[in-house]
Amino acid sequence: MAEEADQAGGDAYPLVGTRSVDIVVYLMLLAVALLLGYDNWQTGMSWEADGPQAGYFPFYLSLSLGAASLFGLGNKLLTEIGAGDTFVTRDQFRRVMQVFVPTLLFCLFTQWLGLYVASFLLISGFMWIVGRIAPWKSLATGFLFSIIMFVTFDIAFDVIMPKGPLEAAFGY
């Protein structure tokens, strides 16, 4: 059903193909394997008289990861020619970004504004902009949720949560 909705939409143009994404992922895995292999080689990856050094098993696991990445990369580059299947369309990417960007901003804002104010902004913003719910309902829901979280975690259970200037103004 989701495929039908995507095909019916006017913005169902492919943004990137699966072959391109596969190649990028194989290259990233290869880079991780090289980094881990080098780090564990420096740590010590040999067998001593009293057993393996700290980097012994991780080094050989990174070799396995690197070999698998090279195999997959070679397979993609040598056997699959052409554009291939669509990995994501523009519309699908836009919908993913509608969730990713506010979530990333929530993580950043939590550092400066505290968990409760950032939660209020995230919930209210999602409801109003993405959910197209009336602003007053969005603000009320975000406010009530943040107050309930504050009472539950900070007052009832005395859990230390990230706080910002608003909580400091109230003495918390």
C-alpha angles and dihedrals in degrees: 000000000000090000090054091051091049093048092046093052118096092228098058094122114137114256097185136355129235092244092059093047091047091052093049092048092049090050091049091049090049090052090050090048091051092048093048092044092052093046093049091045088057091046091053126274103186134099114256129195090265095045139280122342119242095267098044101098097032090051093055091043089054089050089054091048091049093049092049090048092050091048092051092044092050091048092052094045097044106035109030113067123174137034096301126188124342113258097190136354125219092255093050091048091050090053092049090050090051087066101032100051096050090045091051090048089049090056091049095044091049088067093058107022100034130242098285099050091043090049090050091052093045096048095042092046094048093048094046103038105028100025094039091222119156112278094237092053091046093050093045093049093047091048095047093046092050092048092049090049091049094049093045100046106026102033108025101035099020092225117167108240131174108275132192138197094292093059090044090054088057093046100257 
